Amino acid sequence: MGETNNATGFMPCAPQAENYRTIFTALSASPWAVAWTFAGADHMDFADDPGLAGSVCPDGPGDDAMIRAQVRTMAVAFLRRHLRAEASMDPWLVGASVPTDVMRDGP
């Protein structure tokens, strides 16, 4: 899960060369790997309490509460799919239930 709004600039919070896309590329040999890009998200939208770092990273144009809700939903679906083998979670991860503003790269 990641964003692209904090990838550049003076001291970027999620440097382009070290962000979630880099990790996804490194996992390409994995039997199950997917990258979700949350439109309008910023680096701190993935934390409930961004703390001091939240004041340093620029806020993205997305709705922070909506992005956090989407992250929670997809994280629970991911854990249920891969820890409990619940194939019924697939639509939430790679199918019709993935939010329309989340771009997916993977299976």
Secondary structure, 3 states (H helix, E strand, C coil): CECCCCCCCCCCCCCHHHCHHHHHHHCCCCCCCCEEEECCCCHHHHCCCCCCHHHHCCCCCCCHHHHHHHHHHHHHHHHHHHHCCCHHHHHHHHCCCCCCCEEEECC
